[in-house]
Amino acid sequence: MTQANNPLHGITLEQIVTALAAHYGWDGLARQIDLNCFKKDPSVKSSLKFLRKTPWAREKVEALFIATKLQPKS
């Protein structure tokens, strides 16, 4: 039950990275979060490898996903 208020419950990191890349594009994502995995030869696979080893970066990506998901649709 502790997951009830977690907006990321049931969403994989791969789904998050894929959705953000689709929404912002790799260049836009790199502007939002300044990470080399988004700037130099970006791919979902390389980003996942980095983010799984780097908790602070993963937190930034998850926070951006939540903020993007909560933005009103225009």
Backbone as ProteinMPNN parsed JSONL, in Angstrom:
{"seq_chain_A": "MTQANNPLHGITLEQIVTALAAHYGWDGLARQIDLNCFKKDPSVKSSLKFLRKTPWAREKVEALFIATKLQPKS", "coords_chain_A": {"N_chain_A": [[0.803, -1.205, 0.0], [2.12, 1.184, 0.345], [2.869, 2.253, -2.019], [0.779, 3.617, -3.134], [0.596, 6.445, -3.34], [2.693, 7.018, -4.967], [3.735, 8.472, -7.849], [5.195, 7.209, -9.799], [4.762, 4.547, -9.634], [4.641, 1.373, -11.024], [5.713, 2.15, -13.42], [8.361, 1.775, -15.6], [11.906, 2.517, -15.649], [12.85, 2.531, -18.23], [10.505, 3.12, -19.674], [10.105, 5.713, -18.765], [12.41, 7.126, -19.705], [12.092, 6.711, -22.467], [9.629, 8.008, -22.922], [10.266, 10.662, -22.198], [12.276, 11.248, -24.056], [10.784, 11.086, -26.382], [9.016, 13.196, -25.968], [10.611, 15.549, -25.531], [12.742, 15.227, -27.285], [16.165, 14.252, -27.904], [18.011, 16.382, -27.808], [16.513, 18.416, -26.57], [15.992, 17.147, -24.164], [18.561, 16.979, -23.124], [18.966, 19.675, -22.71], [17.157, 20.144, -20.694], [18.058, 18.458, -18.621], [21.308, 18.337, -17.819], [23.148, 16.033, -18.884], [25.662, 13.808, -19.949], [24.854, 11.392, -21.091], [22.619, 12.063, -22.468], [23.555, 13.829, -24.309], [25.85, 13.009, -25.803], [25.97, 10.825, -28.337], [23.265, 9.754, -27.818], [21.044, 7.276, -26.534], [18.353, 5.091, -25.654], [19.221, 2.762, -24.424], [21.932, 3.312, -23.594], [21.449, 5.443, -21.896], [19.856, 4.255, -19.918], [21.706, 2.481, -18.803], [23.555, 4.253, -17.618], [21.848, 5.733, -15.866], [20.889, 3.789, -14.136], [23.09, 3.275, -12.595], [23.554, 5.635, -11.34], [22.238, 7.257, -8.928], [21.515, 10.015, -8.257], [21.214, 11.234, -10.738], [19.188, 9.715, -11.838], [17.104, 10.425, -10.139], [16.695, 13.095, -10.926], [15.8, 12.715, -13.562], [13.466, 11.247, -13.105], [12.008, 13.156, -11.666], [11.692, 15.147, -13.619], [10.101, 13.728, -15.415], [7.76, 13.367, -13.894], [7.002, 16.059, -13.549], [6.609, 16.758, -16.229], [4.567, 15.036, -16.954], [2.534, 16.005, -15.369], [1.997, 18.455, -16.441], [-0.366, 20.694, -17.824], [-2.332, 19.719, -20.597], [-1.972, 21.139, -23.789]], "CA_chain_A": [[0.0, 0.0, 0.0], [2.943, 2.384, 0.402], [3.056, 2.76, -3.374], [-0.45, 4.257, -3.598], [0.805, 7.854, -3.684], [3.896, 7.138, -5.784], [3.317, 8.678, -9.245], [5.99, 6.36, -10.69], [4.445, 3.139, -9.393], [4.268, 0.603, -12.212], [6.349, 2.706, -14.613], [9.773, 1.404, -15.598], [12.847, 3.56, -16.043], [12.872, 2.54, -19.696], [9.318, 3.849, -20.122], [10.322, 7.122, -18.45], [13.393, 7.67, -20.651], [11.477, 6.69, -23.798], [8.601, 9.053, -22.976], [10.914, 11.975, -22.177], [12.957, 11.425, -25.343], [9.743, 11.348, -27.376], [8.42, 14.498, -25.682], [11.57, 16.648, -25.664], [13.842, 14.932, -28.198], [17.401, 14.11, -27.126], [18.589, 17.713, -27.583], [15.69, 19.081, -25.568], [16.196, 16.456, -22.891], [19.887, 17.407, -22.647], [18.815, 21.049, -22.206], [16.418, 20.05, -19.429], [18.95, 17.825, -17.645], [22.624, 18.362, -18.45], [23.833, 14.753, -18.689], [26.325, 13.345, -21.169], [24.13, 10.28, -21.713], [21.62, 12.66, -23.352], [24.219, 14.722, -25.257], [26.828, 12.338, -26.658], [25.471, 9.559, -28.874], [22.211, 9.324, -26.901], [20.123, 6.187, -26.836], [17.658, 4.625, -24.457], [20.06, 1.746, -23.783], [23.064, 3.928, -22.895], [20.895, 6.257, -20.814], [19.444, 3.351, -18.841], [22.922, 1.957, -18.169], [24.063, 5.318, -16.761], [20.892, 6.118, -14.827], [20.777, 2.713, -13.138], [24.278, 3.329, -11.735], [23.734, 6.998, -10.831], [20.947, 7.611, -8.29], [21.162, 11.442, -8.311], [20.759, 11.532, -12.097], [17.894, 9.059, -11.991], [16.121, 11.249, -9.431], [16.397, 14.25, -11.776], [15.019, 12.238, -14.701], [12.134, 10.904, -12.592], [11.334, 14.414, -11.315], [11.286, 15.781, -14.878], [8.991, 12.937, -15.945], [6.571, 13.696, -13.107], [6.628, 17.436, -13.896], [6.117, 16.757, -17.609], [3.299, 14.304, -16.949], [1.523, 16.81, -14.683], [1.742, 19.687, -17.178], [-1.66, 20.678, -18.509], [-2.277, 19.489, -22.043], [-2.362, 22.357, -24.515]], "C_chain_A": [[0.849, 1.274, 0.0], [3.153, 2.995, -0.973], [1.858, 3.561, -3.884], [-0.246, 5.703, -4.035], [2.041, 8.081, -4.537], [3.486, 7.295, -7.248], [4.086, 7.8, -10.24], [5.685, 4.875, -10.511], [3.986, 2.463, -10.685], [4.884, 1.117, -13.505], [7.84, 2.391, -14.546], [10.634, 2.598, -15.996], [12.92, 3.655, -17.561], [11.676, 3.308, -20.255], [9.489, 5.349, -19.893], [11.256, 7.76, -19.466], [12.801, 7.744, -22.055], [10.456, 7.815, -23.944], [9.227, 10.446, -23.01], [11.625, 12.258, -23.495], [11.939, 11.727, -26.441], [9.166, 12.753, -27.2], [9.378, 15.653, -25.999], [12.548, 16.469, -26.823], [15.119, 14.869, -27.365], [18.029, 15.476, -26.834], [17.825, 18.458, -26.492], [15.858, 18.46, -24.191], [17.541, 16.851, -22.283], [19.84, 18.846, -22.123], [18.093, 21.052, -20.852], [17.305, 19.509, -18.302], [20.3, 17.642, -18.328], [23.415, 17.093, -18.117], [24.448, 14.314, -20.017], [25.566, 12.216, -21.856], [23.008, 10.787, -22.622], [22.261, 13.498, -24.454], [25.108, 13.991, -26.256], [26.314, 10.962, -27.059], [24.341, 8.983, -28.015], [21.399, 8.15, -27.429], [19.457, 5.773, -25.53], [18.571, 3.662, -23.697], [21.208, 2.375, -22.989], [22.58, 4.779, -21.727], [20.492, 5.384, -19.633], [20.652, 2.832, -18.077], [23.476, 2.992, -17.184], [23.125, 5.59, -15.59], [20.737, 5.05, -13.752], [21.956, 2.721, -12.164], [24.408, 4.663, -11.001], [22.426, 7.513, -10.225], [20.569, 9.091, -8.397], [20.647, 11.831, -9.688], [19.383, 10.914, -12.339], [16.793, 9.875, -11.313], [15.732, 12.468, -10.265], [15.505, 13.847, -12.946], [13.59, 11.913, -14.244], [11.341, 12.169, -12.244], [10.861, 15.142, -12.576], [10.093, 15.047, -15.481], [7.695, 13.285, -15.214], [6.08, 15.106, -13.471], [6.025, 17.507, -15.296], [4.738, 16.112, -17.679], [2.186, 15.154, -16.343], [1.223, 18.123, -15.379], [0.366, 19.598, -17.839], [-1.468, 20.477, -20.012], [-2.727, 20.755, -22.757], [-3.039, 22.035, -25.818]], "O_chain_A": [[0.335, 2.346, -0.318], [3.576, 4.147, -1.077], [1.926, 4.132, -4.973], [-0.858, 6.141, -5.01], [2.402, 9.227, -4.803], [2.946, 6.358, -7.837], [3.675, 7.664, -11.393], [6.294, 4.036, -11.175], [3.06, 2.929, -11.349], [4.609, 0.578, -14.576], [8.502, 2.703, -13.557], [10.154, 3.558, -16.599], [13.04, 4.75, -18.111], [11.824, 4.068, -21.212], [9.072, 6.16, -20.719], [10.944, 8.81, -20.027], [12.991, 8.738, -22.756], [10.421, 8.495, -24.969], [8.777, 11.312, -23.76], [11.583, 13.382, -23.995], [12.206, 12.535, -27.33], [8.86, 13.424, -28.186], [8.994, 16.619, -26.659], [13.125, 17.447, -27.298], [15.152, 15.376, -26.244], [18.527, 15.703, -25.731], [18.426, 19.058, -25.601], [15.865, 19.16, -23.178], [17.648, 17.037, -21.071], [20.58, 19.199, -21.205], [18.391, 21.869, -19.98], [17.304, 20.029, -17.186], [20.421, 16.889, -19.294], [24.237, 17.077, -17.201], [23.826, 14.436, -21.073], [25.625, 12.091, -23.08], [22.499, 10.035, -23.453], [21.596, 13.845, -25.43], [25.112, 14.33, -27.44], [26.232, 10.052, -26.235], [24.442, 7.854, -27.537], [21.111, 8.058, -28.622], [19.948, 6.075, -24.442], [18.681, 3.738, -22.473], [21.433, 2.008, -21.835], [23.23, 4.829, -20.683], [20.754, 5.731, -18.482], [20.629, 2.752, -16.849], [23.826, 2.653, -16.053], [23.57, 5.669, -14.445], [20.482, 5.368, -12.591], [21.839, 2.234, -11.04], [25.272, 4.812, -10.137], [21.61, 8.125, -10.914], [19.396, 9.396, -8.61], [19.746, 12.662, -9.803], [18.522, 11.524, -12.972], [15.689, 10.002, -11.842], [14.557, 12.835, -10.305], [14.56, 14.56, -13.283], [12.624, 12.265, -14.92], [10.14, 12.24, -12.501], [9.759, 15.691, -12.601], [9.175, 15.68, -16.002], [6.655, 13.475, -15.844], [4.884, 15.316, -13.676], [5.052, 18.225, -15.525], [3.852, 16.595, -18.384], [1.028, 15.043, -16.748], [0.308, 18.842, -14.976], [-0.015, 18.546, -18.352], [-0.536, 21.019, -20.606], [-3.727, 21.369, -22.387], [-3.43, 22.943, -26.551]]}, "name": "protein", "num_of_chains": 1, "seq": "MTQANNPLHGITLEQIVTALAAHYGWDGLARQIDLNCFKKDPSVKSSLKFLRKTPWAREKVEALFIATKLQPKS"}
